[in-house]
Amino acid sequence: MIIENVLIRPFNEQEVLVSWTSREASCWSWVFVNGLFSMGPFMAETKDRAIRIKFPVGTTAVIEVHDFPDETVPQSINEPPLTRPTILWNSVPTAVMYRIYHTIFDMGTLESMIAEVPPYTERMSMECPIPLEGRGGRWHSFRIEAVDQYGNESVGEVIPHHAADLPGPPRLAISRDTQSGLLSFRIQ
C-alpha cells in the first residue's frame, strides 16, 4: 500500500528527513526516489517513521513510500526519467567492434559516435553512455553498426527513443516597489 501523507523536511545541505505514519507498527516500509529503489525493507517498532535520504539542495524528485504487512517487495509506481536507456542488440559473428551513433531529432544535430564496444556475448547491451536531453520530452535516435576486421561498417536501421525528464525546479523572482517599498514574489 502506498503512503499518501509523507512529510519531507530539509535536514542539512545534502539530506532531507522523510516522515510518515504506517497503518500498522508491524509493516515493512520501502522508499523509492524518482522511481528507483532507495531504502527497504525498513521496519520500526512504531507507526510513526522517519528516515534521512541523501538529496542535494536545488534538486527535485518524486518520493514514494510503500508499506506492506509482510516482506513483499513492491514496484515503484513512478517511471524513472528516461534519460539513460539500456541499448540492446544482437551480436554479429564477423564483428570485431560495434559503434553506437546518436542524434537528437528535433534539434537537427549532426549524428555523433558516442561509444565503441568490443563484442563479448551473443546479446549485447549497455547503458547509454551520455545523459539524454529530455526536459519536456525529446526524440533521440541511435544507430548501432558492426565493424569487421577491415574497418567496414554495417548499415543498420535507426532506432528512435523518446527521452523524458522531470521538470526543473521553479524559480522564485522577488522584486521591490521603489515607491512603497513592498516586495512582490512570483514563481517563474
Order of alpha helices (4+ residues) and beta strands (2+ residues): beta-beta-beta-beta-beta-beta-beta-beta-beta-beta-beta-beta-beta-beta
